[in-house]
Amino acid sequence: MFKMNFLQMRTSTALKKNKTARASKPYRQAASVGILFTVEDKQKHHDVKEFIHQLEQDGKSVQVLEFLPEKKENYEFRFDFFTIKDISFWGTLQSAVAEKFMQTPFDYLYYIDKQASPIMLHLLANSKAHCRIGKFNESQHDFFELMIEQNGTSKGLIETMYNYTRQLR
């Protein structure tokens, strides 16, 4: 699919050109948090909602963006989302909500997918977030400031990410 090849070229260019200052702020001082994930099933949706609640109880301002793959259900339509149709033939993301999300300088950006997709890596490469947090993958170290080794469920990944970031001082 040409679209994905062009997208991957745009992603590697974005990785090189994005000059956002990356650093992890102590968790207590972090005010804005982004959550990025791919819609999979109702359980993951529920886990993300619980995570948002936990972060909001900690006094964080939370924004969420989800990628909605074809033939997946968008539970509750609660979060901003984009689809494959928002990517042009030339690999350009044409979604106002995704663009706004990428331009937001979050203190922390949690990427809650166990397997990264080229589309989500594109968002991470373009993100203005100061500290991007995701699941460990040797080949994706350029996309994250903090990677978590975790091979369980989405809920387990979320809990491990939360526990590690809460310890940042």
N, CA, C and O of each residue as an XYZ file, in Angstrom:
676
protein
N       0.845     -1.181      0.000
C       0.000      0.000      0.000
C       0.893      1.248      0.000
O       1.631      1.497      0.954
N       0.813      2.015     -1.068
C       1.651      3.208     -1.216
C       1.481      4.176     -0.057
O       2.442      4.770      0.430
N       0.247      4.317      0.368
C      -0.085      5.257      1.442
C       0.829      5.030      2.652
O       1.354      5.987      3.223
N       1.018      3.767      3.040
C       1.831      3.440      4.221
C       3.316      3.698      3.964
O       4.035      4.132      4.864
N       3.778      3.431      2.733
C       5.179      3.715      2.408
C       5.461      5.211      2.516
O       6.471      5.625      3.086
N       4.562      6.008      1.964
C       4.727      7.463      2.057
C       4.661      7.922      3.509
O       5.426      8.790      3.932
N       3.743      7.334      4.266
C       3.605      7.692      5.682
C       4.908      7.398      6.431
O       5.363      8.212      7.235
N       5.506      6.234      6.167
C       6.752      5.865      6.861
C       7.897      6.806      6.477
O       8.751      7.109      7.311
N       7.921      7.268      5.229
C       8.945      8.238      4.835
C       8.722      9.557      5.584
O       9.676     10.172      6.061
N       7.477      9.980      5.683
C       7.156     11.209      6.415
C       7.514     11.067      7.901
O       7.946     12.026      8.539
N       7.330      9.869      8.434
C       7.633      9.615      9.842
C       9.127      9.750     10.103
O       9.523     10.401     11.069
N       9.962      9.150      9.264
C      11.404      9.249      9.517
C      11.891     10.685      9.335
O      12.808     11.107     10.040
N      11.309     11.439      8.419
C      11.646     12.850      8.269
C      11.245     13.621      9.519
O      12.005     14.454     10.013
N      10.052     13.342     10.029
C       9.550     14.027     11.233
C      10.455     13.741     12.429
O      10.732     14.637     13.226
N      10.913     12.504     12.557
C      11.804     12.150     13.674
C      13.065     13.014     13.646
O      13.535     13.472     14.687
N      13.607     13.233     12.451
C      14.837     14.021     12.316
C      14.579     15.508     12.541
O      15.407     16.198     13.135
N      13.440     16.001     12.073
C      13.172     17.439     12.106
C      12.546     17.941     13.405
O      12.651     19.128     13.716
N      11.910     17.076     14.157
C      11.205     17.511     15.370
C      12.229     17.879     16.443
O      12.939     17.014     16.957
N      12.299     19.139     16.769
C      13.304     19.636     17.723
C      12.715     19.919     19.109
O      13.279     20.700     19.875
N      11.598     19.294     19.424
C      10.978     19.497     20.732
C      11.949     19.103     21.839
O      12.615     18.071     21.763
N      12.017     19.944     22.868
C      12.875     19.637     24.024
C      12.250     18.476     24.784
O      11.126     18.578     25.277
N      12.974     17.388     24.874
C      12.451     16.192     25.539
C      13.064     16.088     26.927
O      14.279     16.194     27.092
N      12.222     15.881     27.905
C      12.683     15.698     29.283
C      11.518     15.209     30.111
O      10.362     15.496     29.802
N      11.822     14.474     31.157
C      10.731     14.050     32.033
C      10.698     14.957     33.252
O      11.701     15.156     33.938
N       9.545     15.483     33.490
C       9.283     16.349     34.625
C       8.879     15.444     35.795
O       8.316     14.374     35.566
N       9.151     15.843     37.030
C       8.637     15.033     38.146
C       7.113     14.888     38.025
O       6.417     15.836     37.661
N       6.617     13.708     38.331
C       5.192     13.421     38.147
C       4.311     14.458     38.842
O       3.304     14.889     38.281
N       4.679     14.858     40.047
C       3.851     15.811     40.799
C       3.719     17.145     40.079
O       2.696     17.818     40.204
N       4.747     17.534     39.326
C       4.733     18.815     38.617
C       4.059     18.734     37.247
O       3.692     19.762     36.677
N       3.897     17.535     36.723
C       3.279     17.375     35.405
C       1.809     17.777     35.469
O       1.068     17.325     36.342
N       1.400     18.625     34.540
C       0.014     19.105     34.542
C      -0.797     18.531     33.386
O      -1.971     18.201     33.557
N      -0.184     18.410     32.216
C      -0.930     17.955     31.038
C      -0.457     16.578     30.584
O       0.738     16.293     30.506
N      -1.444     15.740     30.291
C      -1.161     14.362     29.901
C      -1.963     14.029     28.649
O      -3.142     14.363     28.537
N      -1.295     13.364     27.711
C      -1.973     12.859     26.525
C      -2.001     11.347     26.580
O      -1.069     10.714     27.076
N      -3.086     10.768     26.064
C      -3.178      9.308     25.957
C      -3.515      8.996     24.504
O      -4.472      9.531     23.945
N      -2.722      8.132     23.910
C      -2.869      7.745     22.513
C      -3.029      6.231     22.480
O      -2.240      5.509     23.090
N      -4.052      5.745     21.766
C      -4.211      4.295     21.667
C      -5.039      3.909     20.451
O      -5.743      4.729     19.863
N      -4.931      2.632     20.094
C      -5.708      2.059     19.004
C      -6.887      1.304     19.607
O      -6.722      0.548     20.564
N      -8.077      1.512     19.044
C      -9.265      0.804     19.515
C      -9.091     -0.689     19.231
O      -8.779     -1.083     18.107
N      -9.293     -1.508     20.256
C      -9.203     -2.956     20.081
C     -10.500     -3.630     20.523
O     -11.177     -4.285     19.731
N     -10.834     -3.458     21.811
C     -12.024     -4.111     22.347
C     -12.580     -3.302     23.516
O     -11.999     -2.299     23.931
N     -13.694     -3.752     24.026
C     -14.371     -3.028     25.104
C     -13.525     -2.987     26.380
O     -13.566     -2.001     27.116
N     -12.764     -4.043     26.643
C     -11.929     -4.103     27.846
C     -10.855     -3.021     27.816
O     -10.642     -2.337     28.817
N     -10.181     -2.858     26.691
C      -9.142     -1.834     26.584
C      -9.768     -0.452     26.762
O      -9.193      0.411     27.425
N     -10.931     -0.245     26.177
C     -11.651      1.035     26.316
C     -11.924      1.322     27.798
O     -11.725      2.442     28.269
N     -12.374      0.310     28.513
C     -12.653      0.441     29.942
C     -11.366      0.747     30.726
O     -11.364      1.595     31.618
N     -10.276      0.052     30.385
C      -8.986      0.262     31.059
C      -8.499      1.698     30.866
O      -7.981      2.311     31.800
N      -8.665      2.232     29.656
C      -8.249      3.608     29.368
C      -9.101      4.586     30.177
O      -8.576      5.551     30.735
N     -10.399      4.345     30.243
C     -11.287      5.220     31.027
C     -10.871      5.235     32.499
O     -10.859      6.293     33.128
N     -10.532      4.071     33.049
C     -10.068      3.992     34.453
C      -8.773      4.774     34.639
O      -8.595      5.460     35.645
N      -7.874      4.669     33.670
C      -6.596      5.368     33.718
C      -6.816      6.886     33.710
O      -6.176      7.615     34.467
N      -7.710      7.345     32.862
C      -8.032      8.779     32.795
C      -8.538      9.256     34.153
O      -8.122     10.301     34.654
N      -9.434      8.480     34.734
C      -9.997      8.830     36.041
C      -8.881      8.946     37.089
O      -8.860      9.881     37.890
N      -7.962      7.984     37.067
C      -6.831      7.975     38.008
C      -5.973      9.232     37.824
O      -5.599      9.882     38.800
N      -5.667      9.563     36.580
C      -4.847     10.748     36.293
C      -5.565     12.032     36.711
O      -4.950     12.940     37.269
N      -6.859     12.100     36.442
C      -7.626     13.289     36.826
C      -7.691     13.437     38.342
O      -7.669     14.554     38.858
N      -7.771     12.317     39.057
C      -7.746     12.371     40.525
C      -6.403     12.907     41.020
O      -6.326     13.515     42.088
N      -5.339     12.676     40.235
C      -4.012     13.191     40.578
C      -3.864     14.663     40.155
O      -2.794     15.251     40.314
N      -4.933     15.247     39.622
C      -4.901     16.660     39.242
C      -4.356     16.939     37.855
O      -3.989     18.074     37.548
N      -4.299     15.915     37.012
C      -3.770     16.097     35.652
C      -4.905     16.464     34.680
O      -6.036     15.996     34.813
N      -4.570     17.304     33.714
C      -5.477     17.610     32.611
C      -5.189     16.566     31.535
O      -4.045     16.436     31.099
N      -6.214     15.815     31.097
C      -5.998     14.676     30.206
C      -6.714     14.879     28.867
O      -7.888     15.248     28.825
N      -5.986     14.631     27.782
C      -6.574     14.612     26.438
C      -6.307     13.240     25.842
O      -5.242     12.656     26.043
N      -7.293     12.731     25.102
C      -7.185     11.385     24.545
C      -7.411     11.429     23.037
O      -8.265     12.166     22.543
N      -6.634     10.632     22.323
C      -6.834     10.449     20.888
C      -6.743      8.963     20.598
O      -5.802      8.287     21.015
N      -7.745      8.466     19.872
C      -7.723      7.052     19.517
C      -7.734      6.897     17.999
O      -8.316      7.698     17.268
N      -7.062      5.827     17.555
C      -7.118      5.443     16.155
C      -8.175      4.363     16.048
O      -8.123      3.362     16.764
N      -9.130      4.561     15.161
C     -10.229      3.614     14.981
C     -10.004      2.828     13.692
O     -10.272      3.335     12.603
N      -9.509      1.580     13.810
C      -9.301      0.758     12.607
C     -10.636      0.385     11.962
O     -11.686      0.436     12.603
N     -10.577      0.015     10.701
C     -11.795     -0.417     10.012
C     -12.378     -1.633     10.726
O     -11.648     -2.457     11.275
N     -13.681     -1.727     10.709
C     -14.434     -2.852     11.293
C     -14.294     -2.957     12.816
O     -14.532     -4.020     13.389
N     -13.912     -1.860     13.466
C     -13.872     -1.827     14.934
C     -14.954     -0.875     15.413
O     -15.290      0.093     14.731
N     -15.493     -1.153     16.578
C     -16.549     -0.320     17.132
C     -15.946      0.795     17.988
O     -15.034      0.559     18.781
N     -16.460      1.994     17.818
C     -16.020      3.121     18.640
C     -16.951      3.196     19.849
O     -18.028      3.786     19.773
N     -16.537      2.603     20.946
C     -17.353      2.532     22.149
C     -17.632      3.921     22.703
O     -16.704      4.680     22.984
N     -18.876      4.245     22.854
C     -19.349      5.483     23.495
C     -19.018      6.773     22.747
O     -19.537      7.826     23.118
N     -18.189      6.739     21.724
C     -17.740      7.960     21.019
C     -17.282      9.012     22.016
O     -17.555     10.201     21.853
N     -16.588      8.564     23.042
C     -16.184      9.443     24.131
C     -14.907     10.232     23.825
O     -14.702     11.327     24.349
N     -14.059      9.664     22.974
C     -12.758     10.279     22.724
C     -12.661     10.804     21.295
O     -13.361     10.340     20.395
N     -11.765     11.795     21.107
C     -11.436     12.216     19.745
C     -10.800     11.027     19.041
O     -10.068     10.253     19.657
N     -11.079     10.882     17.750
C     -10.510      9.751     17.023
C     -10.250     10.130     15.575
O     -10.749     11.139     15.076
N      -9.452      9.290     14.911
C      -9.227      9.425     13.480
C      -9.170      8.025     12.892
O      -9.018      7.048     13.625
N      -9.291      7.922     11.574
C      -9.310      6.623     10.895
C      -8.299      6.629      9.748
O      -7.665      7.646      9.467
N      -8.163      5.490      9.101
C      -7.260      5.355      7.954
C      -7.678      6.319      6.842
O      -6.844      6.747      6.045
N      -8.949      6.654      6.788
C      -9.443      7.580      5.751
C      -8.875      8.986      5.935
O      -8.926      9.795      5.009
N      -8.330      9.288      7.129
C      -7.730     10.596      7.392
C      -6.286     10.689      6.900
O      -5.611     11.696      7.112
N      -5.823      9.626      6.240
C      -4.467      9.634      5.694
C      -4.577      9.622      4.173
O      -5.196      8.732      3.590
N      -3.968     10.621      3.541
C      -4.054     10.746      2.086
C      -3.207      9.675      1.402
O      -2.426      8.974      2.046
N      -3.374      9.567      0.104
C      -2.563      8.652     -0.699
C      -1.075      8.926     -0.483
O      -0.266      7.998     -0.485
N      -0.710     10.203     -0.296
C       0.682     10.604     -0.137
C       1.173     10.482      1.306
O       2.270     10.941      1.625
N       0.374      9.869      2.178
C       0.819      9.631      3.554
C       0.704     10.842      4.456
O       1.361     10.913      5.495
N      -0.130     11.798      4.066
C      -0.324     12.994      4.876
C      -1.531     12.803      5.782
O      -2.605     12.417      5.320
N      -1.358     13.067      7.047
C      -2.463     12.974      8.000
C      -3.327     14.216      7.854
O      -2.845     15.339      8.007
N      -4.601     14.013      7.559
C      -5.521     15.124      7.324
C      -6.654     15.089      8.341
O      -7.827     14.984      7.982
N      -6.296     15.176      9.581
C      -7.274     15.162     10.663
C      -6.969     16.323     11.596
O      -5.886     16.395     12.178
N      -7.918     17.224     11.735
C      -7.707     18.393     12.603
C      -7.477     17.962     14.050
O      -6.634     18.540     14.736
N      -8.216     16.953     14.525
C      -8.046     16.537     15.929
C      -6.678     15.879     16.141
O      -6.047     16.088     17.178
N      -6.220     15.092     15.174
C      -4.901     14.454     15.305
C      -3.801     15.517     15.227
O      -2.812     15.443     15.957
N      -3.971     16.491     14.354
C      -2.989     17.573     14.213
C      -2.886     18.367     15.515
O      -1.788     18.660     15.989
N      -4.032     18.709     16.082
C      -4.065     19.466     17.343
C      -3.381     18.655     18.454
O      -2.618     19.201     19.250
N      -3.661     17.358     18.495
C      -3.085     16.469     19.505
C      -1.557     16.445     19.365
O      -0.842     16.544     20.362
N      -1.057     16.314     18.134
C       0.394     16.256     17.909
C       1.074     17.563     18.319
O       2.212     17.549     18.789
N       0.391     18.675     18.146
C       0.976     19.987     18.435
C       0.925     20.351     19.928
O       1.537     21.336     20.341
N       0.207     19.572     20.731
C       0.069     19.874     22.154
C       1.328     19.444     22.910
O       1.742     18.289     22.811
N       1.939     20.361     23.664
C       3.180     20.023     24.395
C       2.888     19.348     25.747
O       3.152     19.921     26.804
N       2.351     18.148     25.698
C       2.040     17.408     26.925
C       3.292     17.223     27.769
O       4.392     17.087     27.234
N       3.124     17.217     29.095
C       4.234     16.855     29.971
C       4.537     15.369     29.796
O       5.700     14.965     29.746
N       3.485     14.561     29.705
C       3.606     13.122     29.448
C       2.635     12.732     28.350
O       1.501     13.209     28.311
N       3.089     11.863     27.460
C       2.215     11.268     26.454
C       2.341      9.758     26.589
O       3.398      9.184     26.327
N       1.252      9.127     26.999
C       1.217      7.673     27.155
C       0.676      7.055     25.867
O      -0.412      7.402     25.408
N       1.440      6.147     25.299
C       0.994      5.413     24.113
C       0.666      3.991     24.554
O       1.559      3.214     24.893
N      -0.617      3.659     24.546
C      -1.077      2.407     25.148
C      -1.457      1.374     24.097
O      -2.615      0.966     24.013
N      -0.492      0.955     23.304
C      -0.672     -0.170     22.392
C       0.465     -1.130     22.661
O       1.598     -0.716     22.906
N       0.156     -2.421     22.615
C       1.200     -3.412     22.837
C       2.057     -3.582     21.590
O       3.232     -3.940     21.679
N       1.461     -3.323     20.421
C       2.165     -3.421     19.146
C       1.994     -2.096     18.418
O       0.873     -1.705     18.092
N       3.087     -1.410     18.165
C       3.016     -0.096     17.515
C       2.693     -0.244     16.032
O       3.172     -1.163     15.367
N       1.872      0.676     15.525
C       1.552      0.686     14.105
C       2.256      1.872     13.444
O       2.574      2.849     14.121
N       2.504      1.802     12.138
C       3.147      2.923     11.440
C       2.380      4.237     11.610
O       2.988      5.305     11.681
N       1.077      4.164     11.674
C       0.257      5.365     11.825
C       0.516      6.020     13.181
O       0.694      7.235     13.267
N       0.537      5.218     14.227
C       0.760      5.755     15.566
C       2.201      6.231     15.740
O       2.442      7.225     16.425
N       3.150      5.543     15.137
C       4.540      5.997     15.202
C       4.675      7.362     14.521
O       5.469      8.199     14.949
N       3.899      7.576     13.469
C       3.908      8.873     12.792
C       3.465      9.985     13.756
O       4.075     11.053     13.805
N       2.408      9.722     14.512
C       1.939     10.704     15.488
C       2.998     10.955     16.555
O       3.244     12.100     16.933
N       3.619      9.895     17.034
C       4.653     10.031     18.069
C       5.859     10.809     17.538
O       6.437     11.622     18.259
N       6.240     10.565     16.284
C       7.384     11.266     15.696
C       7.109     12.760     15.581
O       8.021     13.575     15.722
N       5.865     13.118     15.326
C       5.487     14.523     15.159
C       5.069     15.203     16.460
O       4.884     16.420     16.497
N       4.922     14.432     17.505
C       4.401     14.958     18.770
C       5.323     15.992     19.408
O       6.548     15.880     19.350
N       4.707     16.994     20.015
C       5.450     18.027     20.751
C       5.505     17.684     22.247
O       5.938     18.505     23.056
N       5.068     16.480     22.611
C       5.097     16.050     24.022
C       6.544     16.028     24.523
O       7.466     15.703     23.775
N       6.723     16.373     25.783
C       8.065     16.420     26.362
C       8.572     15.031     26.744
O       9.767     14.757     26.639
N       7.676     14.163     27.181
C       8.085     12.817     27.584
C       7.075     11.814     27.021
O       5.933     11.742     27.474
N       7.519     11.042     26.023
C       6.652     10.046     25.385
C       6.937      8.684     26.007
O       8.088      8.257     26.091
N       5.889      8.018     26.435
C       6.019      6.761     27.177
C       5.289      5.663     26.410
O       4.128      5.823     26.033
N       5.981      4.547     26.183
C       5.362      3.441     25.450
C       5.967      2.109     25.827
O       6.866      2.024     26.663
N       5.458      1.078     25.196
C       5.935     -0.278     25.448
C       7.306     -0.457     24.809
O       7.552      0.036     23.708
N       8.195     -1.158     25.498
C       9.551     -1.369     25.010
C       9.566     -2.107     23.677
O       8.908     -3.132     23.503
N      10.333     -1.557     22.744
C      10.618     -2.213     21.478
C      11.969     -1.658     21.028
O      12.114     -0.458     20.796
N      12.937     -2.533     20.912
C      14.319     -2.156     20.588
C      14.399     -1.200     19.396
O      15.164     -0.236     19.424
N      13.623     -1.460     18.365
C      13.731     -0.677     17.129
C      13.010      0.672     17.193
O      13.084      1.454     16.245
N      12.321      0.949     18.288
C      11.532      2.184     18.362
C      12.024      3.159     19.430
O      11.266      4.020     19.877
N      13.282      3.032     19.842
C      13.790      3.889     20.927
C      13.768      5.373     20.570
O      13.734      6.210     21.472
N      13.786      5.726     19.280
C      13.743      7.145     18.890
C      12.382      7.794     19.143
O      12.272      9.020     19.154
N      11.360      6.988     19.342
C      10.003      7.502     19.492
C       9.613      7.775     20.945
O       8.581      8.393     21.209
N      10.443      7.312     21.889
C      10.061      7.395     23.298
C      11.213      7.881     24.173
O      12.386      7.652     23.879
N      10.839      8.561     25.256
C      11.820      8.924     26.271
C      11.825      7.874     27.378
O      12.826      7.706     28.075
N      10.710      7.172     27.540
C      10.597      6.123     28.558
C       9.871      4.938     27.942
O       8.749      5.066     27.452
N      10.532      3.773     27.975
C       9.920      2.558     27.443
C       9.747      1.560     28.580
O      10.619      1.405     29.435
N       8.613      0.897     28.568
C       8.257     -0.034     29.636
C       8.248     -1.457     29.084
O       7.580     -1.750     28.092
N       8.996     -2.324     29.738
C       9.010     -3.743     29.369
C       7.823     -4.398     30.059
O       7.794     -4.501     31.286
N       6.858     -4.836     29.287
C       5.639     -5.413     29.872
C       4.962     -6.265     28.817
O       4.669     -5.779     27.725
N       4.710     -7.525     29.124
C       4.143     -8.431     28.122
C       2.762     -8.950     28.485
O       2.339     -9.982     27.964
N       2.060     -8.267     29.353
C       0.738     -8.730     29.754
C      -0.375     -8.036     28.981
O      -0.275     -7.821     27.773
N      -1.419     -7.697     29.690
C      -2.597     -7.068     29.106
C      -2.392     -5.558     28.970
O      -1.406     -5.003     29.454
N      -3.340     -4.914     28.304
C      -3.304     -3.446     28.215
C      -3.386     -2.847     29.612
O      -2.702     -1.871     29.920
N      -4.227     -3.438     30.455
C      -4.364     -2.939     31.832
C      -3.032     -3.036     32.569
O      -2.656     -2.117     33.296
N      -2.318     -4.144     32.383
C      -1.004     -4.318     33.002
C      -0.008     -3.285     32.492
O       0.793     -2.756     33.263
N      -0.058     -3.001     31.196
C       0.831     -1.994     30.612
C       0.522     -0.621     31.203
O       1.435      0.114     31.576
N      -0.751     -0.277     31.287
C      -1.169      1.008     31.855
C      -0.688      1.130     33.301
O      -0.115      2.149     33.684
N      -0.922      0.092     34.099
C      -0.537      0.130     35.521
C       0.972      0.280     35.679
O       1.434      1.031     36.537
N       1.749     -0.436     34.848
C       3.201     -0.360     34.932
C       3.686      1.040     34.528
O       4.562      1.610     35.179
N       3.113      1.587     33.452
C       3.475      2.948     33.025
C       3.171      3.953     34.132
O       3.988      4.819     34.448
N       1.993      3.821     34.707
C       1.563      4.740     35.764
C       2.504      4.653     36.967
O       2.932      5.676     37.501
N       2.820      3.435     37.386
C       3.702      3.256     38.545
C       5.097      3.827     38.295
O       5.681      4.441     39.188
N       5.635      3.631     37.093
C       6.970      4.161     36.788
C       6.960      5.692     36.745
O       7.844      6.335     37.310
N       5.961      6.271     36.075
C       5.956      7.731     35.951
C       5.682      8.402     37.302
O       6.190      9.494     37.559
N       4.899      7.773     38.152
C       4.644      8.363     39.486
C       5.930      8.441     40.312
O       6.034      9.253     41.232
N       6.900      7.600     39.981
C       8.166      7.598     40.725
C       9.173      8.613     40.192
O      10.226      8.818     40.796
N       8.855      9.249     39.061
C       9.791     10.247     38.514
C       9.863     11.451     39.442
O       8.835     11.993     39.845
N      11.078     11.866     39.779
C      11.274     12.966     40.708
C      12.195     14.012     40.093
O      12.485     15.027     40.727
